[in-house]
Amino acid sequence: MASTALSHDEGATAGEIHIEGIAATPARSGETSRVTFTIENDGPDRAVLLGLLLTTGEPSQVRGFLGVSHSAAIAGVGVEAGDVYRLGDRTAWIDVGPLRHDLPEGARVPAVVRFDRFDVPVTLHVGGPPAARTSR
């Protein structure tokens, strides 16, 4: 798989992995932000999501839903060849924090999604991707 990626507002592509709907919850310094997105694996090999890096170096962990309001850190999320996986509140997601700086609603933040064999540069949309936002 190629290790270079083209990042743009709608998502990012690295080889045959496509990431879309990249959203982070707003959070203040010292808090944790939840990051969700969709991964589509058009390649012939399984890809394992390991985490996310912000340019400011905050720690992150992939978390999985265990049911009845319980979640735990997990080693990663495998996305099989030909599959689409949506990270969300009832499956798995990425927690980033504690944050060093605020992530205000509407901010766009550079980040890197980490997989087992490659990284994908992305832009986080705080509060949701532009198409997901509703006007007030």
N, C-alpha and C positions, 0 to 999 in steps of 0.2 A: 504494500500500500504506500502511496506517496506521503511524504511527511510535510509537504507544503499545503497551505490552505488559503483560500480567498475569503476574507471576512467582509461581511456587509450587513446592513441593518436587518435584513430578513433572515439571516442565519449564516452558516458557514459550511464549507465542503472541504474534506480532506480525502483524497482518493475516492473511495466509494462509500464514505460515511458522510451523511448529511445531517446537520443539526439545525433545527428550526424552533421558533417560538421561545427564544431565550429570555427568561424573565427572572428578576430577583425582587424579593419583597423589600420595601423601604425599611431602613433601620438606622439607629443612631450609633455613634461611636461607642464601643463597648458591648453592643448587642450583636445578635446573629441574624444574618439574612438567609432566607430559603431561596434556592435557585432551582428552577424547573425548565425543561425543554424536551423536545422530541428528537430521538436519534433514529435515523433510517440507515440500515446497513445493506447496501446494494452489492457488496462484495462477496467473495466466495468463502471468507473466513470469519469466525467469531471475533468480535471486538469486545473488550472488557473496559467499561467506564470505571476509572479509579478516583476521580475528583476534579477539582477546579482550582486554579491559581489566579488571584488578583495580582496586579502589578505591585501592590503595597505589601504582599507577602502574608496576608492573613491565613491561618490554618483553615482547612475545609475537611469535611468528611461526608461520605455517602451514607445516607441513613435509609433504613427500610421500615415499612409499616408492618407491625406484628399483630395488629388487631386490637380492638377495644382501647383506643387511645395510647397504645404502646408502640414505641419505635426503638431502634438500636442502630449503632454504627455497623456497617457491613463492609466487607473487603472490596466489593465492587459489584457492578451490574453487567452481566453478560448479554450481549445483543447478537443473536445468531445470524448467520448469513441469510439475507432475504427478509429479515424481521424489521418491524418498526416498534420502538419502545418509547412510551411517554412517561417521563419522570413527573410525578405529581403527588398530591397529598395522600393518596391511598395506595401508593406503590413504593417508590423510592424517590429520593430527592437529594440535593446537596446542601448542607448547612455550611455557611462561611462565617467565621468569626471566632472570637470577638473582633469586631471591626476596629480599625485604627482611625477611620474617618466616617462621617455620616454618608449614607446612601439615600439621598433624598428622592422622593417621587419624581419621575421624569428624567432622572440622570441616565447617561449612557456611559458605561464603564468597560474598559478593555479587560479581558480575562483570557485564560487558556484552559480549555477542557482537556483533561489528561486521560488517555487510554493506555492500555498495556503496551502497545507498540508505537504510539505516536501521540502528538499533541495537536490540538486544533485551536488557533486564535479565534476568539469570538468577541462580540460586543453584548454585554448584559444591558437589558432595558429594565430599569428599576421601576417597579409597578406594573410591568407587563410589556410585551411588544407593542409597537404603535397601533396595530390593528385591533388589539385586545382592549385598549383603553376606551372608556366612555367619557363623553364630555359632560361637564357639570353645569 
